[in-house]
């Protein structure tokens, strides 16, 4: 395995560890922030999916952004610490009260 492949594997493990305690709506908001989008952008996209599917899609988007050098794990960590996030219920409520 090349160093790049090893580095990517380490980054993916770290990304999974970073996201492990978060629910789908929280990870979707982190994904939105990472790409410079409004916080509920990906929440709306993944709202109809089950929790694990939505998390998987968001983690894949984050991994792709990191591999394309659009942002780093350190930047994601800062976004988690510095930005305000809606909890699952509030995110769903803001997307549409009938969905909460």
C-alpha positions in Angstrom: 0.0 0.0 0.0 1.3 3.4 -0.8 1.8 6.2 1.7 -1.1 8.1 0.2 -3.4 5.1 0.7 -2.2 4.7 4.2 -2.7 8.4 4.9 -6.2 8.2 3.5 -7.0 5.2 5.7 -5.8 7.0 8.7 -7.9 10.1 7.7 -11.0 7.9 7.3 -10.5 6.3 10.7 -10.0 9.7 12.2 -13.1 11.0 10.4 -15.2 8.1 11.7 -13.9 8.7 15.2 -14.7 12.4 14.9 -18.3 11.6 13.7 -18.9 8.6 16.0 -20.8 10.4 18.7 -22.9 12.5 16.3 -26.4 11.8 14.9 -27.3 12.1 11.2 -28.6 15.7 11.4 -25.5 16.8 13.2 -23.2 15.2 10.6 -25.3 16.6 7.8 -24.9 20.1 9.2 -21.1 19.6 9.6 -21.0 18.4 6.0 -22.9 21.6 4.9 -20.5 23.8 6.9 -17.5 22.1 5.4 -18.7 22.9 1.9 -19.7 26.5 2.8 -23.4 25.8 2.5 -26.3 26.8 4.8 -26.4 24.4 7.8 -29.6 22.5 6.8 -28.7 22.0 3.2 -27.7 18.3 3.5 -30.3 17.7 6.3 -33.0 18.3 3.8 -31.4 16.0 1.3 -31.1 13.1 3.8 -34.2 13.7 5.8 -36.2 10.8 4.2 -33.3 8.4 4.7 -32.8 6.2 7.7 -30.1 7.4 10.2 -27.3 5.0 9.2 -27.8 5.6 5.5 -27.7 9.4 6.0 -24.6 9.1 8.1 -22.9 6.9 5.5 -23.6 9.4 2.7 -22.4 12.4 4.8 -19.2 10.6 5.8 -18.5 9.7 2.2 -19.0 13.4 1.2 -16.6 14.5 4.0 -14.0 11.8 3.0 -14.2 12.9 -0.6 -13.8 16.6 0.4 -10.7 15.6 2.4 -9.2 13.5 -0.4 -9.8 16.4 -2.8 -8.1 18.7 -0.3 -11.2 20.9 0.0 -10.8 20.8 3.8 -8.9 18.9 6.4 -9.8 16.9 9.5 -8.5 19.8 11.6 -10.8 22.2 9.8 -13.7 19.8 10.5 -12.8 19.6 14.1 -12.8 23.4 14.3 -16.2 23.6 12.6 -17.5 21.2 15.2 -16.2 23.4 18.0 -16.9 26.9 16.6 -20.3 26.5 14.8 -23.8 26.2 16.4 -25.7 23.1 15.5 -29.4 22.3 15.7 -30.3 19.0 17.5 -32.1 16.4 15.5 -35.6 17.5 16.6 -34.9 21.2 15.9 -33.3 20.5 12.5 -36.4 18.5 11.5 -38.7 21.2 12.9 -36.9 23.9 10.9 -37.2 21.8 7.7 -40.9 21.5 8.2 -43.0 21.2 11.3 -44.9 18.2 9.8 -41.7 16.3 9.6 -40.8 16.6 13.3 
